[in-house]
Amino acid sequence: MTDPGARLAEVFDVLGPLYRRGVRAVEREGGMPVGVRAVLDALAGCGATTVPALGRTFALSRQFVQRSVDDATGRGWVRTRENPAHRRSVLVELTASGEQVLADVRDGERRELAAAGADLDPADLDACLRVLRTLSARLLDHPL
């Protein structure tokens, strides 16, 4: 039997360059830095939240997340509002413009990926998603 650690390392060896290529494409085509994209995705998924909470979600520094939020705010894609639970930590939320730009980026990605994955077996894609979601949950619970 093959060592699961070695096999999972191979998975990451494949995912790393694939992820970086996708990030570069988003930045090049949409002019959207990866940090801003992550913020928009997170807000679309969880609704209004704080910068510290986003930092915990991404396992990134609050300062990095704050720069991404500031960038997105400057582009009109997010806004801040008072946080009734905490006076000094505002809530960050998507604007209608942010929702639209995120939808446009996601649509473009889906078109590109549809062509790249047209001949892939749907059952293989389901298995891939199942494994990656399981790994994601385990690694978030027990970071490397």
Secondary structure as a PSIPRED ss2 file (coil, helix, strand):
# PSIPRED VFORMAT (PSIPRED V4.0)

   1 M C   1.000  0.000  0.000
   2 T C   1.000  0.000  0.000
   3 D C   1.000  0.000  0.000
   4 P H   0.000  1.000  0.000
   5 G H   0.000  1.000  0.000
   6 A H   0.000  1.000  0.000
   7 R H   0.000  1.000  0.000
   8 L H   0.000  1.000  0.000
   9 A H   0.000  1.000  0.000
  10 E H   0.000  1.000  0.000
  11 V H   0.000  1.000  0.000
  12 F H   0.000  1.000  0.000
  13 D H   0.000  1.000  0.000
  14 V H   0.000  1.000  0.000
  15 L H   0.000  1.000  0.000
  16 G H   0.000  1.000  0.000
  17 P H   0.000  1.000  0.000
  18 L H   0.000  1.000  0.000
  19 Y H   0.000  1.000  0.000
  20 R H   0.000  1.000  0.000
  21 R H   0.000  1.000  0.000
  22 G H   0.000  1.000  0.000
  23 V H   0.000  1.000  0.000
  24 R H   0.000  1.000  0.000
  25 A H   0.000  1.000  0.000
  26 V H   0.000  1.000  0.000
  27 E H   0.000  1.000  0.000
  28 R H   0.000  1.000  0.000
  29 E H   0.000  1.000  0.000
  30 G H   0.000  1.000  0.000
  31 G C   1.000  0.000  0.000
  32 M C   1.000  0.000  0.000
  33 P C   1.000  0.000  0.000
  34 V H   0.000  1.000  0.000
  35 G H   0.000  1.000  0.000
  36 V H   0.000  1.000  0.000
  37 R H   0.000  1.000  0.000
  38 A H   0.000  1.000  0.000
  39 V H   0.000  1.000  0.000
  40 L H   0.000  1.000  0.000
  41 D H   0.000  1.000  0.000
  42 A H   0.000  1.000  0.000
  43 L H   0.000  1.000  0.000
  44 A H   0.000  1.000  0.000
  45 G H   0.000  1.000  0.000
  46 C H   0.000  1.000  0.000
  47 G C   1.000  0.000  0.000
  48 A C   1.000  0.000  0.000
  49 T E   0.000  0.000  1.000
  50 T C   1.000  0.000  0.000
  51 V H   0.000  1.000  0.000
  52 P H   0.000  1.000  0.000
  53 A H   0.000  1.000  0.000
  54 L H   0.000  1.000  0.000
  55 G H   0.000  1.000  0.000
  56 R H   0.000  1.000  0.000
  57 T H   0.000  1.000  0.000
  58 F H   0.000  1.000  0.000
  59 A C   1.000  0.000  0.000
  60 L C   1.000  0.000  0.000
  61 S C   1.000  0.000  0.000
  62 R H   0.000  1.000  0.000
  63 Q H   0.000  1.000  0.000
  64 F H   0.000  1.000  0.000
  65 V H   0.000  1.000  0.000
  66 Q H   0.000  1.000  0.000
  67 R H   0.000  1.000  0.000
  68 S H   0.000  1.000  0.000
  69 V H   0.000  1.000  0.000
  70 D H   0.000  1.000  0.000
  71 D H   0.000  1.000  0.000
  72 A H   0.000  1.000  0.000
  73 T H   0.000  1.000  0.000
  74 G H   0.000  1.000  0.000
  75 R C   1.000  0.000  0.000
  76 G C   1.000  0.000  0.000
  77 W C   1.000  0.000  0.000
  78 V E   0.000  0.000  1.000
  79 R E   0.000  0.000  1.000
  80 T E   0.000  0.000  1.000
  81 R E   0.000  0.000  1.000
  82 E C   1.000  0.000  0.000
  83 N C   1.000  0.000  0.000
  84 P C   1.000  0.000  0.000
  85 A C   1.000  0.000  0.000
  86 H C   1.000  0.000  0.000
  87 R C   1.000  0.000  0.000
  88 R C   1.000  0.000  0.000
  89 S C   1.000  0.000  0.000
  90 V C   1.000  0.000  0.000
  91 L E   0.000  0.000  1.000
  92 V E   0.000  0.000  1.000
  93 E E   0.000  0.000  1.000
  94 L E   0.000  0.000  1.000
  95 T C   1.000  0.000  0.000
  96 A H   0.000  1.000  0.000
  97 S H   0.000  1.000  0.000
  98 G H   0.000  1.000  0.000
  99 E H   0.000  1.000  0.000
 100 Q H   0.000  1.000  0.000
 101 V H   0.000  1.000  0.000
 102 L H   0.000  1.000  0.000
 103 A H   0.000  1.000  0.000
 104 D H   0.000  1.000  0.000
 105 V H   0.000  1.000  0.000
 106 R H   0.000  1.000  0.000
 107 D H   0.000  1.000  0.000
 108 G H   0.000  1.000  0.000
 109 E H   0.000  1.000  0.000
 110 R H   0.000  1.000  0.000
 111 R H   0.000  1.000  0.000
 112 E H   0.000  1.000  0.000
 113 L H   0.000  1.000  0.000
 114 A H   0.000  1.000  0.000
 115 A H   0.000  1.000  0.000
 116 A H   0.000  1.000  0.000
 117 G C   1.000  0.000  0.000
 118 A C   1.000  0.000  0.000
 119 D C   1.000  0.000  0.000
 120 L C   1.000  0.000  0.000
 121 D C   1.000  0.000  0.000
 122 P H   0.000  1.000  0.000
 123 A H   0.000  1.000  0.000
 124 D H   0.000  1.000  0.000
 125 L H   0.000  1.000  0.000
 126 D H   0.000  1.000  0.000
 127 A H   0.000  1.000  0.000
 128 C H   0.000  1.000  0.000
 129 L H   0.000  1.000  0.000
 130 R H   0.000  1.000  0.000
 131 V H   0.000  1.000  0.000
 132 L H   0.000  1.000  0.000
 133 R H   0.000  1.000  0.000
 134 T H   0.000  1.000  0.000
 135 L H   0.000  1.000  0.000
 136 S H   0.000  1.000  0.000
 137 A H   0.000  1.000  0.000
 138 R H   0.000  1.000  0.000
 139 L H   0.000  1.000  0.000
 140 L H   0.000  1.000  0.000
 141 D H   0.000  1.000  0.000
 142 H C   1.000  0.000  0.000
 143 P C   1.000  0.000  0.000
 144 L C   1.000  0.000  0.000
